[in-house]
Amino acid sequence: MNTTPTSHARTLAFYWGLGGFIALLVYAIIRLAPIAWEALQQPMSLLHWIVLIGNTLFMAYSEGYKGFQKGYSPRVVARAAWLGQHASSWLVMLAPLFCMAYFAAPRKRLLTTWILTVAIIILVIIFHRLPQPWRGILDAGVVVGLSWGIMATLVEAGRYLATGKQPTDPEVKPSPLFTSANQTAEQKG
């Protein structure tokens, strides 16, 4: 039985990987934006405004520019590009998780991904308990950072599609479970 996906399946894996990742960010923005907007509708003190502006600028720089644009988005696109060239049937199905480096990555990348995920979950739980306008003030910064992340990912994907050049090392650690029959034969030969 041949489990090597066709070129159409690999193209699908590329777009499914990127699309699933972007959909996750869009979903978070849809959930957080109304909370941020609600905070802006309330009377806010000077301290609230200072924190809102400071947090939004900080999140734009740290999450948007440094986190997504300079690090995460290029790697997501590079892993999607790798996937479009090497995907096994399993990877096609798990493309978004693969692109986000939840598996088939070097140990350091895996640890970073999983620790960051746990930290985000903890922050979500903490933010959820804050009263307005503080919760909305913090969520406004997250919305800006995530929006930047979407744009950075789309720009990197556009560059890749225009040039065919991966933006960075995809940091893929192949595993026999997730590699295609052709790729396994190439690695042995």
Phi, psi and omega in degrees: 000127181271119179255009179283124182288155177286172178296330177294319179294323179290322175297317177300318180300318178301308183287325177293319178299310179292316182297319178296319178296312180295321178300322178298317179292319178299316179302315179297319179296317179299324180285324186269329184302316179298327178291318177295318181296320178301320179297322181290342180276349181267155173296131181236144178280174176301320178300316177302314182294320178297315179294319179301310181294314180298314180294319180295316177295317179299314182291325177298317181285306188286313182276311184289299185285301184289314184288301183278299188299317184269347185227291192289313182299313177301323180289320177300315179293319179297319178290324176294320178296316177300317180299320178295343180254335190230005191298139167267172180301321179297317181293327177300315181293324184259022188308312180300318179293322176297313181298329179275003175067040174278348175200172180055044179223161176300155184308315181299317179294318179299314179299316179300313182298311183289321178294317177299320179298314179297318179298319179296317179299317179297316178297321178299316179297317179294312181300322183298333182273350182284145176282161173286149006272000184299317180298314180295324178298314179291320179295329178299318177296321178295318179300317178297313180298316180293321178298318176299319179299319177297312181297318179298320179293317179295321178296314179297318179296319177298317177298316180297315181294328180283325186251335185078005182259125178295139183289338182196178176293126180288350179051056179261129174251098184300147177228141179304329180293329186247006179258151181285164179299319179296317182293321178297320178294321178297319182294325180286324185272000000 
